[in-house]
Amino acid sequence: MLLRHPSQYRLRLLEDLFRTLGLPVIILYSLLTLLEWRLGKLTFIAYPTLILIWASTRGSYESFRQRRAAQKLQASLIPQVVGKWPGNLDILLKMMSTIKTSYIQDAYLQLFKEHQSTTLNLRILWRDNIITMDQEHIKFLSATGFHHFWRGCAQKERLELFLGKGIFNRDDEAWKMHRNIARPFFARERFSDFDVFERHCSHTLSVLASHNNPTTPLDAQDLYGRFSLDAASEFLFGKSLDTLFGTLPIAGRSRLGPKGSLVEDSWGSFAQAFEMAQVNATIRGQIGSIWPLFELLKDKNEEHCKIIHEWLDPLVRSSLEQKRKRKMANIQSPISEKNFLEHLSESTDDSVLIRDQLLNMLLASRDTTSSTLTYITYFLALYPDVARRLRAEVLEQCGSRDAPTFEQLKSLKYMRAVINETLRLYPPVPLNIRETRESACALPPCDPTNFNRSSWYMPARTTIMYLPLLTHRNPSLWGEDADQFNPERWIEPSRVALFVSNPTMFTPFSAGPRVCLGQNYAYNQLSYFMVRLLQKYDRFTLAPEAQPAGSLPPASWKSGAGRQAEEKIWPAASMTLYVKGGLWIRYHRATS
């Protein structure tokens, strides 16, 4: 199979269209010419009909071929969704139309329930398209069967201009190179140094103090996005972007942005470009392999990536220039004295590679931290008793004024439980995609609760979307209260033992060889921030009247099941999880 560069997606689309549409037309035209037949008015019916027959026949043959291949692997075919229209086009259109207003991943959940299976083949436009919420299959994708999968061609196409050569858009040796470079910067002696955390926590609390009016809500999601980006930028390349000192969105005046509230300043232009690139990538994934049809003339991310590069390119050029000066002066520094950008620059002169890797790390650092802090604050507003208990633990273990130490953070058991429970219900990366390599494989049997206990045939060169958010809320794994926020499940010995015996039922940081290098860094940063916040604030209340128009949950959600019926905000995802329109909160300063 010819592997084209991801940037050649238009050529790949033309080849797909030729095989699907062009080839049957050529065959029919050649046959009619040879036989000297004239169809007359039937021409406009004959060609579309032949295309459908051609596609259906190819699909039937592929199903037959897969059945034979599955028998050799002693596996069953993955249950297939069967729509009413050819190529399951009705399924695709229904999902695309409802996904904008339905609860997060509810469209997938309903399909799983309807077909009584935790893994399904959507078979859109006669092509295999696998989705799964099955814990055993996710474990196989991430860990035990890791070598059968890769990021793959489809994902690289969607993300090439945005994430380029970075770690999240590469496989094999390129991926290993990125990972080996990044690993030293998440060693314990680096992430336990909290100077960076303290500096940016202080900035964030200063912003809160300057707006410390209980009647005036703030967009917590925007605030946390600035905090996490400033801290990540200083950690990664030694220079904060100082977004906390920019213009904040104003309650009652803010409009909907791509992933939150819209901000009109230089930071806002970067954030909007950063978020729109993610939104476009997500839309491409929803459309499937034909997404280039809608971007034949221009890549929709071109303009956004230009803005992003204008922010990062000067930093890269400066780093390479500093490297040149150090080399001329014969100065060498140990890795412990370098920031990530300096270390990356020492390994290559490729400015595009450096920039792309920085952007990938910024995406991971900024979006995951911001998302988790946002949803923790949401839960503290919903459950004041949790906020009181958490603050009591903070004051007992860390005091009311002093910065916490690494050992003190380790002692915060309830804090860890609250963070884990938030990550369970709202994992920052709620879905992910892999692709099988050149050979088919057999997925292991499903969870014991699934009636079908056979292995599943996974075709070669086929995408599989896995959904940790649904796995984390699966009652068969987490009990009947799986949709409920209950930090106690991370403290009660019987429930903790269940997780310890089956750790891939909880994968907010992925698992296996691609497990997130920065998960300990993330836990420390989240805990540190929450300690500093709770030392000064004891109550948090939602301000729904401040939410931008169109960002509150639709009334129809009230009749839904689980968290959908209870939500006070609109959870949404574009690569990473966020709150639509932002999370508008009133922060109440503690009096004792």
PEBELPE-V479181 format. One record per residue. N is the residue number from 1. RES is the residue in three letters. SS is DSSP state (helix for helix, strand for strand, loop for the rest). Layout:
BEGIN
N|RES|SS / N|RES|SS
END
This chain:
BEGIN
1|MET|loop / 2|LEU|loop / 3|LEU|loop / 4|ARG|loop / 5|HIS|loop / 6|PRO|helix / 7|SER|helix / 8|GLN|helix / 9|TYR|helix / 10|ARG|helix / 11|LEU|helix / 12|ARG|helix / 13|LEU|helix / 14|LEU|helix / 15|GLU|helix / 16|ASP|helix / 17|LEU|helix / 18|PHE|helix / 19|ARG|helix / 20|THR|helix / 21|LEU|helix / 22|GLY|helix / 23|LEU|helix / 24|PRO|helix / 25|VAL|helix / 26|ILE|helix / 27|ILE|helix / 28|LEU|helix / 29|TYR|helix / 30|SER|helix / 31|LEU|helix / 32|LEU|helix / 33|THR|helix / 34|LEU|helix / 35|LEU|helix / 36|GLU|loop / 37|TRP|loop / 38|ARG|loop / 39|LEU|loop / 40|GLY|helix / 41|LYS|helix / 42|LEU|helix / 43|THR|helix / 44|PHE|helix / 45|ILE|helix / 46|ALA|helix / 47|TYR|helix / 48|PRO|helix / 49|THR|helix / 50|LEU|helix / 51|ILE|helix / 52|LEU|helix / 53|ILE|helix / 54|TRP|helix / 55|ALA|helix / 56|SER|helix / 57|THR|helix / 58|ARG|helix / 59|GLY|helix / 60|SER|helix / 61|TYR|helix / 62|GLU|helix / 63|SER|helix / 64|PHE|helix / 65|ARG|helix / 66|GLN|helix / 67|ARG|helix / 68|ARG|helix / 69|ALA|helix / 70|ALA|helix / 71|GLN|helix / 72|LYS|helix / 73|LEU|loop / 74|GLN|loop / 75|ALA|strand / 76|SER|strand / 77|LEU|strand / 78|ILE|loop / 79|PRO|loop / 80|GLN|strand / 81|VAL|loop / 82|VAL|loop / 83|GLY|loop / 84|LYS|loop / 85|TRP|loop / 86|PRO|helix / 87|GLY|helix / 88|ASN|helix / 89|LEU|helix / 90|ASP|helix / 91|ILE|helix / 92|LEU|helix / 93|LEU|helix / 94|LYS|helix / 95|MET|helix / 96|MET|helix / 97|SER|helix / 98|THR|helix / 99|ILE|loop / 100|LYS|loop / 101|THR|loop / 102|SER|loop / 103|TYR|loop / 104|ILE|loop / 105|GLN|loop / 106|ASP|helix / 107|ALA|helix / 108|TYR|helix / 109|LEU|helix / 110|GLN|helix / 111|LEU|helix / 112|PHE|helix / 113|LYS|helix / 114|GLU|helix / 115|HIS|helix / 116|GLN|loop / 117|SER|loop / 118|THR|loop / 119|THR|strand / 120|LEU|strand / 121|ASN|strand / 122|LEU|loop / 123|ARG|loop / 124|ILE|strand / 125|LEU|loop / 126|TRP|loop / 127|ARG|strand / 128|ASP|loop / 129|ASN|loop / 130|ILE|strand / 131|ILE|strand / 132|THR|strand / 133|MET|loop / 134|ASP|loop / 135|GLN|helix / 136|GLU|helix / 137|HIS|helix / 138|ILE|helix / 139|LYS|helix / 140|PHE|helix / 141|LEU|helix / 142|SER|helix / 143|ALA|helix / 144|THR|helix / 145|GLY|loop / 146|PHE|helix / 147|HIS|helix / 148|HIS|helix / 149|PHE|strand / 150|TRP|strand / 151|ARG|loop / 152|GLY|helix / 153|CYS|helix / 154|ALA|helix / 155|GLN|helix / 156|LYS|helix / 157|GLU|helix / 158|ARG|helix / 159|LEU|helix / 160|GLU|helix / 161|LEU|helix / 162|PHE|helix / 163|LEU|helix / 164|GLY|loop / 165|LYS|loop / 166|GLY|loop / 167|ILE|helix / 168|PHE|helix / 169|ASN|helix / 170|ARG|loop / 171|ASP|loop / 172|ASP|helix / 173|GLU|helix / 174|ALA|helix / 175|TRP|helix / 176|LYS|helix / 177|MET|helix / 178|HIS|helix / 179|ARG|helix / 180|ASN|helix / 181|ILE|helix / 182|ALA|helix / 183|ARG|helix / 184|PRO|helix / 185|PHE|helix / 186|PHE|helix / 187|ALA|loop / 188|ARG|helix / 189|GLU|helix / 190|ARG|helix / 191|PHE|helix / 192|SER|loop / 193|ASP|loop / 194|PHE|loop / 195|ASP|helix / 196|VAL|helix / 197|PHE|helix / 198|GLU|helix / 199|ARG|helix / 200|HIS|helix / 201|CYS|helix / 202|SER|helix / 203|HIS|helix / 204|THR|helix / 205|LEU|helix / 206|SER|helix / 207|VAL|helix / 208|LEU|helix / 209|ALA|helix / 210|SER|helix / 211|HIS|loop / 212|ASN|loop / 213|ASN|loop / 214|PRO|loop / 215|THR|loop / 216|THR|loop / 217|PRO|loop / 218|LEU|strand / 219|ASP|strand / 220|ALA|helix / 221|GLN|helix / 222|ASP|helix / 223|LEU|helix / 224|TYR|helix / 225|GLY|helix / 226|ARG|helix / 227|PHE|helix / 228|SER|helix / 229|LEU|helix / 230|ASP|helix / 231|ALA|helix / 232|ALA|helix / 233|SER|helix / 234|GLU|helix / 235|PHE|helix / 236|LEU|helix / 237|PHE|helix / 238|GLY|loop / 239|LYS|loop / 240|SER|loop / 241|LEU|loop / 242|ASP|loop / 243|THR|helix / 244|LEU|helix / 245|PHE|helix / 246|GLY|loop / 247|THR|loop / 248|LEU|loop / 249|PRO|loop / 250|ILE|loop / 251|ALA|loop / 252|GLY|loop / 253|ARG|loop / 254|SER|loop / 255|ARG|loop / 256|LEU|strand / 257|GLY|loop / 258|PRO|loop / 259|LYS|loop / 260|GLY|loop / 261|SER|strand / 262|LEU|loop / 263|VAL|loop / 264|GLU|loop / 265|ASP|loop / 266|SER|helix / 267|TRP|helix / 268|GLY|helix / 269|SER|helix / 270|PHE|helix / 271|ALA|helix / 272|GLN|helix / 273|ALA|helix / 274|PHE|helix / 275|GLU|helix / 276|MET|helix / 277|ALA|helix / 278|GLN|helix / 279|VAL|helix / 280|ASN|helix / 281|ALA|helix / 282|THR|helix / 283|ILE|helix / 284|ARG|helix / 285|GLY|helix / 286|GLN|helix / 287|ILE|helix / 288|GLY|loop / 289|SER|helix / 290|ILE|helix / 291|TRP|helix / 292|PRO|helix / 293|LEU|helix / 294|PHE|helix / 295|GLU|helix / 296|LEU|loop / 297|LEU|loop / 298|LYS|loop / 299|ASP|loop / 300|LYS|loop / 301|ASN|loop / 302|GLU|helix / 303|GLU|helix / 304|HIS|helix / 305|CYS|helix / 306|LYS|helix / 307|ILE|helix / 308|ILE|helix / 309|HIS|helix / 310|GLU|helix / 311|TRP|helix / 312|LEU|helix / 313|ASP|helix / 314|PRO|helix / 315|LEU|helix / 316|VAL|helix / 317|ARG|helix / 318|SER|helix / 319|SER|helix / 320|LEU|helix / 321|GLU|helix / 322|GLN|helix / 323|LYS|helix / 324|ARG|helix / 325|LYS|helix / 326|ARG|helix / 327|LYS|helix / 328|MET|helix / 329|ALA|loop / 330|ASN|loop / 331|ILE|loop / 332|GLN|loop / 333|SER|loop / 334|PRO|loop / 335|ILE|helix / 336|SER|helix / 337|GLU|helix / 338|LYS|loop / 339|ASN|loop / 340|PHE|helix / 341|LEU|helix / 342|GLU|helix / 343|HIS|helix / 344|LEU|helix / 345|SER|helix / 346|GLU|helix / 347|SER|helix / 348|THR|loop / 349|ASP|loop / 350|ASP|loop / 351|SER|helix / 352|VAL|helix / 353|LEU|helix / 354|ILE|helix / 355|ARG|helix / 356|ASP|helix / 357|GLN|helix / 358|LEU|helix / 359|LEU|helix / 360|ASN|helix / 361|MET|helix / 362|LEU|helix / 363|LEU|helix / 364|ALA|helix / 365|SER|helix / 366|ARG|helix / 367|ASP|helix / 368|THR|helix / 369|THR|helix / 370|SER|helix / 371|SER|helix / 372|THR|helix / 373|LEU|helix / 374|THR|helix / 375|TYR|helix / 376|ILE|helix / 377|THR|helix / 378|TYR|helix / 379|PHE|helix / 380|LEU|helix / 381|ALA|helix / 382|LEU|helix / 383|TYR|loop / 384|PRO|helix / 385|ASP|helix / 386|VAL|helix / 387|ALA|helix / 388|ARG|helix / 389|ARG|helix / 390|LEU|helix / 391|ARG|helix / 392|ALA|helix / 393|GLU|helix / 394|VAL|helix / 395|LEU|helix / 396|GLU|helix / 397|GLN|helix / 398|CYS|helix / 399|GLY|loop / 400|SER|loop / 401|ARG|loop / 402|ASP|loop / 403|ALA|loop / 404|PRO|loop / 405|THR|loop / 406|PHE|helix / 407|GLU|helix / 408|GLN|helix / 409|LEU|helix / 410|LYS|helix / 411|SER|loop / 412|LEU|loop / 413|LYS|helix / 414|TYR|helix / 415|MET|helix / 416|ARG|helix / 417|ALA|helix / 418|VAL|helix / 419|ILE|helix / 420|ASN|helix / 421|GLU|helix / 422|THR|helix / 423|LEU|helix / 424|ARG|helix / 425|LEU|helix / 426|TYR|loop / 427|PRO|loop / 428|PRO|loop / 429|VAL|loop / 430|PRO|loop / 431|LEU|loop / 432|ASN|strand / 433|ILE|strand / 434|ARG|strand / 435|GLU|strand / 436|THR|strand / 437|ARG|loop / 438|GLU|loop / 439|SER|loop / 440|ALA|loop / 441|CYS|strand / 442|ALA|strand / 443|LEU|strand / 444|PRO|loop / 445|PRO|loop / 446|CYS|loop / 447|ASP|loop / 448|PRO|loop / 449|THR|loop / 450|ASN|loop / 451|PHE|loop / 452|ASN|loop / 453|ARG|loop / 454|SER|loop / 455|SER|strand / 456|TRP|strand / 457|TYR|strand / 458|MET|strand / 459|PRO|loop / 460|ALA|loop / 461|ARG|loop / 462|THR|loop / 463|THR|strand / 464|ILE|strand / 465|MET|strand / 466|TYR|strand / 467|LEU|loop / 468|PRO|helix / 469|LEU|helix / 470|LEU|helix / 471|THR|helix / 472|HIS|helix / 473|ARG|loop / 474|ASN|loop / 475|PRO|helix / 476|SER|helix / 477|LEU|helix / 478|TRP|helix / 479|GLY|loop / 480|GLU|loop / 481|ASP|loop / 482|ALA|loop / 483|ASP|loop / 484|GLN|loop / 485|PHE|loop / 486|ASN|loop / 487|PRO|helix / 488|GLU|helix / 489|ARG|helix / 490|TRP|helix / 491|ILE|loop / 492|GLU|loop / 493|PRO|helix / 494|SER|helix / 495|ARG|helix / 496|VAL|helix / 497|ALA|helix / 498|LEU|helix / 499|PHE|helix / 500|VAL|helix / 501|SER|helix / 502|ASN|loop / 503|PRO|helix / 504|THR|helix / 505|MET|helix / 506|PHE|loop / 507|THR|loop / 508|PRO|loop / 509|PHE|loop / 510|SER|loop / 511|ALA|loop / 512|GLY|helix / 513|PRO|helix / 514|ARG|helix / 515|VAL|loop / 516|CYS|loop / 517|LEU|loop / 518|GLY|loop / 519|GLN|helix / 520|ASN|helix / 521|TYR|helix / 522|ALA|helix / 523|TYR|helix / 524|ASN|helix / 525|GLN|helix / 526|LEU|helix / 527|SER|helix / 528|TYR|helix / 529|PHE|helix / 530|MET|helix / 531|VAL|helix / 532|ARG|helix / 533|LEU|helix / 534|LEU|helix / 535|GLN|helix / 536|LYS|helix / 537|TYR|strand / 538|ASP|strand / 539|ARG|strand / 540|PHE|strand / 541|THR|strand / 542|LEU|strand / 543|ALA|loop / 544|PRO|helix / 545|GLU|helix / 546|ALA|helix / 547|GLN|loop / 548|PRO|loop / 549|ALA|loop / 550|GLY|loop / 551|SER|loop / 552|LEU|loop / 553|PRO|loop / 554|PRO|loop / 555|ALA|helix / 556|SER|helix / 557|TRP|helix / 558|LYS|helix / 559|SER|helix / 560|GLY|loop / 561|ALA|loop / 562|GLY|helix / 563|ARG|helix / 564|GLN|helix / 565|ALA|helix / 566|GLU|loop / 567|GLU|loop / 568|LYS|loop / 569|ILE|loop / 570|TRP|loop / 571|PRO|strand / 572|ALA|strand / 573|ALA|strand / 574|SER|loop / 575|MET|loop / 576|THR|loop / 577|LEU|strand / 578|TYR|strand / 579|VAL|strand / 580|LYS|loop / 581|GLY|loop / 582|GLY|loop / 583|LEU|loop / 584|TRP|strand / 585|ILE|strand / 586|ARG|strand / 587|TYR|strand / 588|HIS|strand / 589|ARG|strand / 590|ALA|loop / 591|THR|loop / 592|SER|loop
END
